[in-house]
Amino acid sequence: MGNCNSCFVIMSLLSSAATCAGFFLPYWIKGQLKQQPTVVATFFGTFRRCAFPQISADQTEIVIVNECGRYSSFMDIPSVYWQLTTLVVGAGSSLTLFSAVISFLACWVNEMWNKLFIKVLGILHLAAGLLITSGLCIYPLGWDHREVRDACGQSDKYQLGSCRIFWCYFILIATGSAEFFLFIASLRMSPSIAAQRPVPVAAKDPYTDYACVQDV
């Protein structure tokens, strides 16, 4: 890997994979839908959901479809705050993926691992961390929507009622923190990586040196 810091690259790849999984999978919060005589667990993400009510084929009753799917369009996402969260966390996920890929590919191009490249990586990780964290803070503003209240009871902004935060949300908290850690690591990496690069030495001309000796 040359000058590549393997721990930095591995952590970047793991953080990117976990962020993309946490963003795509609809397991941010868990609630319950009552369908007599049973209770069905339901899960929400930002643009996807598992177990949702739907009018039956004969349009005589509402049934619970026990499968996962995304909303038909961006505007069908139930809350404007969840729409914003989708954009913000999606952008953060894209940055983590981009920074992880370029750092991994750069492991085979030693000339890329200079101070400027590492600073750019650090900025990408910082921006990703800020976007992911912002999205996680915006997401609870949509908990007062009717769809959430159907599964969580008396939920409200930053109050989840009978529901609970599920594992994808915690994964994104961890990856957002990891992105900040990678930014700090890039600041400490810059001088040490640059110091490992050999300093070119000018070649000496033996004939010129011999002539100088003769003149003296």
C-alpha positions as a Python dict, from the first residue, in 0.01 Angstrom:
ca = {
    (1, 'M'): (0, 0, 0),
    (2, 'G'): (298, 234, 1),
    (3, 'N'): (232, 546, 202),
    (4, 'C'): (-130, 454, 255),
    (5, 'N'): (-242, 432, 617),
    (6, 'S'): (-421, 98, 616),
    (7, 'C'): (-613, 160, 940),
    (8, 'F'): (-749, 488, 804),
    (9, 'V'): (-863, 327, 479),
    (10, 'I'): (-1018, 23, 650),
    (11, 'M'): (-1211, 242, 895),
    (12, 'S'): (-1326, 463, 608),
    (13, 'L'): (-1454, 160, 416),
    (14, 'L'): (-1634, 17, 720),
    (15, 'S'): (-1790, 352, 804),
    (16, 'S'): (-1910, 395, 446),
    (17, 'A'): (-2065, 46, 431),
    (18, 'A'): (-2241, 91, 766),
    (19, 'T'): (-2368, 438, 671),
    (20, 'C'): (-2514, 318, 342),
    (21, 'A'): (-2680, 22, 516),
    (22, 'G'): (-2821, 240, 792),
    (23, 'F'): (-2955, 490, 540),
    (24, 'F'): (-3116, 236, 308),
    (25, 'L'): (-3267, -9, 557),
    (26, 'P'): (-3600, 100, 715),
    (27, 'Y'): (-3519, 14, 1075),
    (28, 'W'): (-3487, 359, 1231),
    (29, 'I'): (-3787, 331, 1464),
    (30, 'K'): (-4008, 38, 1563),
    (31, 'G'): (-4377, 53, 1645),
    (32, 'Q'): (-4690, -165, 1640),
    (33, 'L'): (-5000, -181, 1427),
    (34, 'K'): (-5308, -350, 1567),
    (35, 'Q'): (-5489, -590, 1341),
    (36, 'Q'): (-5737, -790, 1539),
    (37, 'P'): (-5665, -1033, 1688),
    (38, 'T'): (-5291, -980, 1636),
    (39, 'V'): (-5038, -702, 1673),
    (40, 'V'): (-4794, -650, 1386),
    (41, 'A'): (-4452, -488, 1430),
    (42, 'T'): (-4390, -199, 1190),
    (43, 'F'): (-4066, -16, 1108),
    (44, 'F'): (-3991, 326, 964),
    (45, 'G'): (-3690, 470, 786),
    (46, 'T'): (-3689, 796, 593),
    (47, 'F'): (-3807, 678, 251),
    (48, 'R'): (-3885, 311, 325),
    (49, 'R'): (-4120, 128, 562),
    (50, 'C'): (-4196, -227, 672),
    (51, 'A'): (-4554, -342, 749),
    (52, 'F'): (-4804, -81, 639),
    (53, 'P'): (-5185, -55, 613),
    (54, 'Q'): (-5346, -83, 272),
    (55, 'I'): (-5701, -106, 138),
    (56, 'S'): (-5790, -461, 40),
    (57, 'A'): (-5847, -562, -322),
    (58, 'D'): (-6225, -556, -281),
    (59, 'Q'): (-6195, -218, -103),
    (60, 'T'): (-6399, -335, 191),
    (61, 'E'): (-6138, -328, 466),
    (62, 'I'): (-5790, -215, 559),
    (63, 'V'): (-5529, -491, 577),
    (64, 'I'): (-5170, -488, 699),
    (65, 'V'): (-4916, -566, 427),
    (66, 'N'): (-4633, -738, 614),
    (67, 'E'): (-4347, -654, 380),
    (68, 'C'): (-4094, -375, 323),
    (69, 'G'): (-4103, -116, 48),
    (70, 'R'): (-4026, 244, -37),
    (71, 'Y'): (-4273, 525, -89),
    (72, 'S'): (-4392, 556, -448),
    (73, 'S'): (-4231, 898, -497),
    (74, 'F'): (-4027, 1150, -304),
    (75, 'M'): (-4336, 1360, -238),
    (76, 'D'): (-4514, 1057, -89),
    (77, 'I'): (-4267, 1053, 202),
    (78, 'P'): (-4507, 1145, 484),
    (79, 'S'): (-4321, 1435, 644),
    (80, 'V'): (-4130, 1724, 489),
    (81, 'Y'): (-3873, 1671, 763),
    (82, 'W'): (-3826, 1311, 652),
    (83, 'Q'): (-3786, 1432, 295),
    (84, 'L'): (-3515, 1668, 414),
    (85, 'T'): (-3355, 1391, 617),
    (86, 'T'): (-3349, 1169, 308),
    (87, 'L'): (-3161, 1435, 114),
    (88, 'V'): (-2919, 1526, 391),
    (89, 'V'): (-2830, 1175, 508),
    (90, 'G'): (-2824, 1056, 146),
    (91, 'A'): (-2569, 1325, 64),
    (92, 'G'): (-2364, 1227, 370),
    (93, 'S'): (-2374, 861, 267),
    (94, 'S'): (-2257, 953, -82),
    (95, 'L'): (-1962, 1147, 60),
    (96, 'T'): (-1858, 857, 282),
    (97, 'L'): (-1873, 622, -15),
    (98, 'F'): (-1678, 859, -240),
    (99, 'S'): (-1405, 926, 18),
    (100, 'A'): (-1372, 555, 98),
    (101, 'V'): (-1342, 457, -268),
    (102, 'I'): (-1081, 719, -360),
    (103, 'S'): (-872, 648, -50),
    (104, 'F'): (-883, 276, -127),
    (105, 'L'): (-785, 326, -491),
    (106, 'A'): (-510, 569, -391),
    (107, 'C'): (-338, 291, -198),
    (108, 'W'): (-188, 180, -530),
    (109, 'V'): (-86, 531, -639),
    (110, 'N'): (174, 646, -389),
    (111, 'E'): (203, 993, -543),
    (112, 'M'): (-154, 1075, -438),
    (113, 'W'): (-83, 1044, -67),
    (114, 'N'): (42, 1397, -13),
    (115, 'K'): (-73, 1666, 228),
    (116, 'L'): (-330, 1812, -10),
    (117, 'F'): (-495, 1475, -79),
    (118, 'I'): (-521, 1391, 291),
    (119, 'K'): (-666, 1734, 369),
    (120, 'V'): (-929, 1683, 99),
    (121, 'L'): (-1016, 1345, 252),
    (122, 'G'): (-1045, 1509, 591),
    (123, 'I'): (-1282, 1775, 456),
    (124, 'L'): (-1498, 1506, 292),
    (125, 'H'): (-1521, 1312, 618),
    (126, 'L'): (-1604, 1627, 814),
    (127, 'A'): (-1879, 1722, 568),
    (128, 'A'): (-2019, 1367, 579),
    (129, 'G'): (-2023, 1368, 959),
    (130, 'L'): (-2203, 1704, 968),
    (131, 'L'): (-2463, 1592, 714),
    (132, 'I'): (-2535, 1261, 888),
    (133, 'T'): (-2560, 1426, 1230),
    (134, 'S'): (-2786, 1701, 1095),
    (135, 'G'): (-3015, 1442, 936),
    (136, 'L'): (-3043, 1250, 1261),
    (137, 'C'): (-3141, 1571, 1441),
    (138, 'I'): (-3401, 1662, 1176),
    (139, 'Y'): (-3564, 1317, 1161),
    (140, 'P'): (-3750, 1337, 1499),
    (141, 'L'): (-3930, 1651, 1380),
    (142, 'G'): (-4147, 1420, 1167),
    (143, 'W'): (-4263, 1203, 1455),
    (144, 'D'): (-4587, 1404, 1487),
    (145, 'H'): (-4715, 1277, 1151),
    (146, 'R'): (-5033, 1068, 1139),
    (147, 'E'): (-4853, 759, 1005),
    (148, 'V'): (-4617, 760, 1300),
    (149, 'R'): (-4898, 819, 1548),
    (150, 'D'): (-5088, 521, 1407),
    (151, 'A'): (-4796, 303, 1516),
    (152, 'C'): (-4667, 498, 1816),
    (153, 'G'): (-4974, 641, 1985),
    (154, 'Q'): (-4931, 994, 2119),
    (155, 'S'): (-4601, 1071, 1949),
    (156, 'D'): (-4481, 1424, 1884),
    (157, 'K'): (-4165, 1605, 1779),
    (158, 'Y'): (-3877, 1441, 1970),
    (159, 'Q'): (-4133, 1231, 2163),
    (160, 'L'): (-4172, 880, 2025),
    (161, 'G'): (-4471, 767, 2229),
    (162, 'S'): (-4489, 388, 2255),
    (163, 'C'): (-4235, 332, 1975),
    (164, 'R'): (-3861, 301, 2022),
    (165, 'I'): (-3553, 392, 1828),
    (166, 'F'): (-3417, 92, 1641),
    (167, 'W'): (-3073, -25, 1535),
    (168, 'C'): (-3027, 162, 1205),
    (169, 'Y'): (-3055, 494, 1387),
    (170, 'F'): (-2788, 386, 1633),
    (171, 'I'): (-2565, 271, 1347),
    (172, 'L'): (-2587, 616, 1189),
    (173, 'I'): (-2501, 779, 1522),
    (174, 'A'): (-2190, 559, 1535),
    (175, 'T'): (-2091, 625, 1173),
    (176, 'G'): (-2145, 999, 1211),
    (177, 'S'): (-1906, 989, 1507),
    (178, 'A'): (-1663, 776, 1303),
    (179, 'E'): (-1659, 1039, 1029),
    (180, 'F'): (-1558, 1307, 1281),
    (181, 'F'): (-1288, 1073, 1412),
    (182, 'L'): (-1157, 1020, 1057),
    (183, 'F'): (-1142, 1397, 1009),
    (184, 'I'): (-932, 1435, 1325),
    (185, 'A'): (-715, 1142, 1218),
    (186, 'S'): (-649, 1310, 884),
    (187, 'L'): (-516, 1618, 1063),
    (188, 'R'): (-268, 1404, 1253),
    (189, 'M'): (-186, 1197, 946),
    (190, 'S'): (-75, 1479, 718),
    (191, 'P'): (277, 1549, 853),
    (192, 'S'): (365, 1184, 915),
    (193, 'I'): (259, 1066, 569),
    (194, 'A'): (435, 1352, 396),
    (195, 'A'): (749, 1290, 599),
    (196, 'Q'): (774, 936, 465),
    (197, 'R'): (811, 1052, 106),
    (198, 'P'): (1177, 1042, -9),
    (199, 'V'): (1341, 1375, -92),
    (200, 'P'): (1497, 1365, -439),
    (201, 'V'): (1874, 1424, -445),
    (202, 'A'): (2033, 1599, -740),
    (203, 'A'): (2268, 1374, -938),
    (204, 'K'): (2635, 1468, -942),
    (205, 'D'): (2841, 1494, -1262),
    (206, 'P'): (3175, 1321, -1195),
    (207, 'Y'): (3344, 1506, -1485),
    (208, 'T'): (3241, 1845, -1348),
    (209, 'D'): (3364, 1753, -1001),
    (210, 'Y'): (3699, 1631, -1145),
    (211, 'A'): (3742, 1951, -1342),
    (212, 'C'): (3681, 2157, -1031),
    (213, 'V'): (3949, 1960, -846),
    (214, 'Q'): (4201, 2014, -1129),
    (215, 'D'): (4136, 2387, -1134),
    (216, 'V'): (4210, 2413, -765),
}
